Amino acid sequence: MRKFNIIFFLVVVMSLPLSLHMKKNVLEDLGMTIAAGYDDLDGDNIKATYVLHQIDPNSKSPVMRLTSEAITSKGARAAANRKSHKKIVSGQLRVAIFNEKLAKKGILPLVDTLFRDTSISSTLFMAVSKGDVEEILMHRYPEIPDVGAYIVENIHQNIIREQFISSTLHEFLSNYYSLEDPMIPLLERKGDAVELRDVAVFLGDRMVGTVNPNETFYLKLIRDRYKAGSIELSLNAEDFREVAPQLEVKKLRVVIENIQSNSKIKLISQMPLKFRVEVKMQGIITETSAQLDLGKAEVIAVLEQAISKKAEEDVQHLFQKLIMLGSDPIGFGEVLRSQVYHTKLTSDAWHEMYKTGSFDVRFNTRIARSGQVE
């Protein structure tokens, strides 16, 4: 028995260099996909663009970029493999980008394929591009050596700073299979930079329009909770005449930072369909476009009322825009289904009802303290 153990130990020790060498060779043979983009072509074809990381000491760059065409994403990856000296794998895929034209047709087949690939994480970021994804991923950026990693970090840091909504593969499918329509950040190349421009809103798996960053702020404010957000608002100076008669402007711009919020949505009636949206918002004024004495309680009180009034108006306009687009990214349908006992509400039935909806929007704003005001 002792002799057997010694022989077994020697075999294991002798095989270690061989196994380590095999793993090293395999890793060097891989092209690890960081970003994948999909553009719509004539007919049913798509063009896929891949940004790959490679471990190759003989290569001038650790980043490789390829394009291919096929009917499906699996077919596109197989076609890309025929162009590559590395085996393309998707285990490190961090962002999938769909061009606007393709997104308007519907992206569920591509999204479903990504979800069924067990090597791909469900925390994969999703984005829509203004124009062709190929133009974004294949462009040579003087200050961006790795455009795939750059886009991932751009989306991630804006989500962390609460400037944009989060849209992962898991979140998209979770929304799609509920009565809450998905939202995805929209990218655009501006010269030698890539920026988050707007947010694409969906009806099911089809993109039906966009909302700008200010509108996105309100969507997140109502749908989620802010812990440290910020926004710039343009207020009517007439509301301040009694407490600040020296104002000579028509509009007063204020910047609110460190926003903390809490929201509540309640179904008031089914027929006619009406919801009440209540938002509590607290923040710090860090900048105003005209001088205000923020040390006076009466000025703060008027400011809080003016901010609430402006927010209520903006949200009403946003709701009307979303109804016109037919998209419900806030999830009013889920509120209805959760508050009405034994309802069997389908997505099609809800979106028909949604067109007739009205909203009672109420904001309660509190200025916690004022920061340094310019």
Solvent accessible surface area in square Angstrom, and as a share of the most:
residue,aa,sasa,rsa
1,M,183,0.82
2,R,194,0.71
3,K,151,0.64
4,F,129,0.54
5,N,76,0.39
6,I,91,0.46
7,I,90,0.46
8,F,123,0.51
9,F,128,0.53
10,L,92,0.46
11,V,88,0.50
12,V,63,0.36
13,V,67,0.38
14,M,147,0.66
15,S,51,0.33
16,L,91,0.45
17,P,86,0.54
18,L,113,0.56
19,S,43,0.28
20,L,114,0.57
21,H,105,0.47
22,M,114,0.51
23,K,142,0.60
24,K,125,0.53
25,N,60,0.31
26,V,86,0.49
27,L,79,0.39
28,E,51,0.23
29,D,83,0.43
30,L,32,0.16
31,G,0,0.00
32,M,35,0.16
33,T,3,0.02
34,I,18,0.09
35,A,0,0.00
36,A,2,0.02
37,G,0,0.00
38,Y,7,0.03
39,D,4,0.02
40,D,18,0.10
41,L,48,0.24
42,D,133,0.69
43,G,62,0.59
44,D,118,0.61
45,N,55,0.28
46,I,10,0.05
47,K,40,0.17
48,A,0,0.00
49,T,0,0.00
50,Y,8,0.03
51,V,0,0.00
52,L,0,0.00
53,H,53,0.24
54,Q,16,0.07
55,I,78,0.39
56,D,39,0.20
57,P,116,0.73
58,N,138,0.71
59,S,41,0.26
60,K,211,0.90
61,S,48,0.31
62,P,92,0.58
63,V,24,0.14
64,M,28,0.13
65,R,39,0.14
66,L,25,0.12
67,T,28,0.16
68,S,3,0.02
69,E,96,0.43
70,A,19,0.15
71,I,119,0.61
72,T,75,0.44
73,S,11,0.07
74,K,102,0.43
75,G,26,0.25
76,A,0,0.00
77,R,61,0.22
78,A,47,0.36
79,A,13,0.10
80,A,0,0.00
81,N,51,0.26
82,R,188,0.69
83,K,123,0.52
84,S,20,0.13
85,H,132,0.59
86,K,13,0.06
87,K,129,0.55
88,I,5,0.03
89,V,37,0.21
90,S,9,0.06
91,G,31,0.30
92,Q,78,0.34
93,L,4,0.02
94,R,93,0.34
95,V,0,0.00
96,A,0,0.00
97,I,0,0.00
98,F,0,0.00
99,N,7,0.04
100,E,28,0.13
101,K,114,0.48
102,L,12,0.06
103,A,0,0.00
104,K,104,0.44
105,K,116,0.49
106,G,15,0.14
107,I,0,0.00
108,L,39,0.19
109,P,97,0.61
110,L,16,0.08
111,V,0,0.00
112,D,37,0.19
113,T,37,0.21
114,L,9,0.04
115,F,106,0.44
116,R,174,0.64
117,D,20,0.10
118,T,140,0.81
119,S,58,0.38
120,I,18,0.09
121,S,46,0.30
122,S,45,0.29
123,T,94,0.55
124,L,3,0.01
125,F,25,0.10
126,M,0,0.00
127,A,0,0.00
128,V,0,0.00
129,S,0,0.00
130,K,78,0.33
131,G,42,0.41
132,D,66,0.34
133,V,0,0.00
134,E,46,0.20
135,E,99,0.44
136,I,2,0.01
137,L,0,0.00
138,M,65,0.29
139,H,51,0.23
140,R,173,0.63
141,Y,14,0.05
142,P,100,0.63
143,E,152,0.68
144,I,17,0.09
145,P,122,0.76
146,D,24,0.13
147,V,3,0.02
148,G,0,0.00
149,A,35,0.27
150,Y,80,0.31
151,I,0,0.00
152,V,18,0.10
153,E,104,0.47
154,N,20,0.10
155,I,3,0.01
156,H,80,0.36
157,Q,71,0.32
158,N,18,0.09
159,I,34,0.17
160,I,116,0.59
161,R,128,0.47
162,E,21,0.09
163,Q,58,0.26
164,F,13,0.06
165,I,2,0.01
166,S,36,0.23
167,S,3,0.02
168,T,17,0.10
169,L,1,0.01
170,H,106,0.48
171,E,59,0.26
172,F,1,0.01
173,L,15,0.07
174,S,58,0.38
175,N,26,0.14
176,Y,61,0.23
177,Y,152,0.58
178,S,32,0.21
179,L,6,0.03
180,E,34,0.15
181,D,7,0.04
182,P,0,0.00
183,M,5,0.02
184,I,0,0.00
185,P,1,0.01
186,L,2,0.01
187,L,0,0.00
188,E,28,0.12
189,R,72,0.26
190,K,106,0.45
191,G,50,0.48
192,D,71,0.37
193,A,44,0.34
194,V,3,0.02
195,E,71,0.32
196,L,23,0.12
197,R,94,0.34
198,D,20,0.10
199,V,0,0.00
200,A,0,0.00
201,V,0,0.00
202,F,0,0.00
203,L,46,0.23
204,G,23,0.22
205,D,26,0.14
206,R,100,0.37
207,M,6,0.03
208,V,37,0.21
209,G,15,0.14
210,T,42,0.25
211,V,1,0.01
212,N,67,0.34
213,P,65,0.41
214,N,74,0.38
215,E,34,0.15
216,T,1,0.01
217,F,12,0.05
218,Y,5,0.02
219,L,0,0.00
220,K,24,0.10
221,L,0,0.00
222,I,4,0.02
223,R,58,0.21
224,D,54,0.28
225,R,152,0.56
226,Y,8,0.03
227,K,158,0.67
228,A,58,0.45
229,G,0,0.00
230,S,37,0.24
231,I,12,0.06
232,E,90,0.40
233,L,6,0.03
234,S,43,0.28
235,L,2,0.01
236,N,66,0.34
237,A,0,0.00
238,E,106,0.48
239,D,52,0.27
240,F,0,0.00
241,R,74,0.27
242,E,168,0.75
243,V,36,0.21
244,A,3,0.02
245,P,103,0.65
246,Q,103,0.46
247,L,10,0.05
248,E,169,0.76
249,V,60,0.35
250,K,174,0.74
251,K,112,0.47
252,L,0,0.00
253,R,126,0.46
254,V,0,0.00
255,V,29,0.17
256,I,2,0.01
257,E,67,0.30
258,N,80,0.41
259,I,0,0.00
260,Q,97,0.43
261,S,12,0.08
262,N,65,0.34
263,S,30,0.19
264,K,131,0.55
265,I,31,0.15
266,K,110,0.46
267,L,25,0.12
268,I,70,0.36
269,S,37,0.24
270,Q,83,0.37
271,M,179,0.80
272,P,110,0.69
273,L,6,0.03
274,K,73,0.31
275,F,1,0.00
276,R,61,0.22
277,V,0,0.00
278,E,66,0.29
279,V,1,0.01
280,K,130,0.55
281,M,5,0.02
282,Q,60,0.27
283,G,2,0.02
284,I,18,0.09
285,I,0,0.00
286,T,33,0.19
287,E,71,0.32
288,T,3,0.02
289,S,51,0.33
290,A,21,0.17
291,Q,132,0.59
292,L,5,0.02
293,D,74,0.38
294,L,24,0.12
295,G,74,0.71
296,K,96,0.41
297,A,81,0.63
298,E,93,0.42
299,V,1,0.01
300,I,33,0.17
301,A,43,0.33
302,V,30,0.17
303,L,0,0.00
304,E,37,0.16
305,Q,126,0.56
306,A,6,0.04
307,I,0,0.00
308,S,13,0.09
309,K,99,0.42
310,K,56,0.24
311,A,0,0.00
312,E,51,0.23
313,E,79,0.36
314,D,32,0.17
315,V,0,0.00
316,Q,56,0.25
317,H,131,0.58
318,L,2,0.01
319,F,1,0.00
320,Q,96,0.43
321,K,60,0.25
322,L,1,0.00
323,I,23,0.11
324,M,152,0.68
325,L,40,0.20
326,G,13,0.13
327,S,0,0.00
328,D,0,0.00
329,P,1,0.01
330,I,9,0.04
331,G,2,0.02
332,F,1,0.00
333,G,0,0.00
334,E,53,0.24
335,V,24,0.14
336,L,3,0.01
337,R,86,0.31
338,S,92,0.59
339,Q,89,0.40
340,V,33,0.19
341,Y,184,0.70
342,H,143,0.64
343,T,39,0.23
344,K,191,0.81
345,L,20,0.10
346,T,81,0.47
347,S,54,0.35
348,D,118,0.61
349,A,46,0.35
350,W,0,0.00
351,H,23,0.10
352,E,106,0.47
353,M,55,0.24
354,Y,2,0.01
355,K,115,0.49
356,T,98,0.57
357,G,10,0.10
358,S,48,0.31
359,F,13,0.06
360,D,33,0.17
361,V,12,0.07
362,R,117,0.43
363,F,16,0.07
364,N,90,0.46
365,T,11,0.06
366,R,135,0.49
367,I,11,0.06
368,A,43,0.34
369,R,155,0.57
370,S,43,0.28
371,G,26,0.25
372,Q,159,0.71
373,V,46,0.26
374,E,146,0.65
